[in-house]
Amino acid sequence: MKPAGLAIMLALLVSPAAAQHEREMIAERTRATLRAAKARGVKIGRNGAECLAPAYRAAAAERAMSLAPVLTQLVKAGLSARQIAAELTARKA
């Protein structure tokens, strides 16, 4: 076998093993990070969403209240939903 062919064959054999090792290392780092977060008392997973939901709802309600007068004005002006969306986008920029 030619040296170049041997090098290619060796690379084809070593690359998957290196990739598998890297996957295992990433998984271990992820597990260690999650363990550390849990030790600090951080809520992980779906329970975290329950903690954040009230804040998101409050922010959405505040944003809706601030847009209510603008939307009322645009609807009274007879704009379509597409035109209202374009107008709100233009005002945001």
Secondary structure as UniProt FT lines:
FT   HELIX           3..39
FT   TURN            40..41
FT   HELIX           46..76
FT   TURN            77..78
FT   HELIX           81..92
//
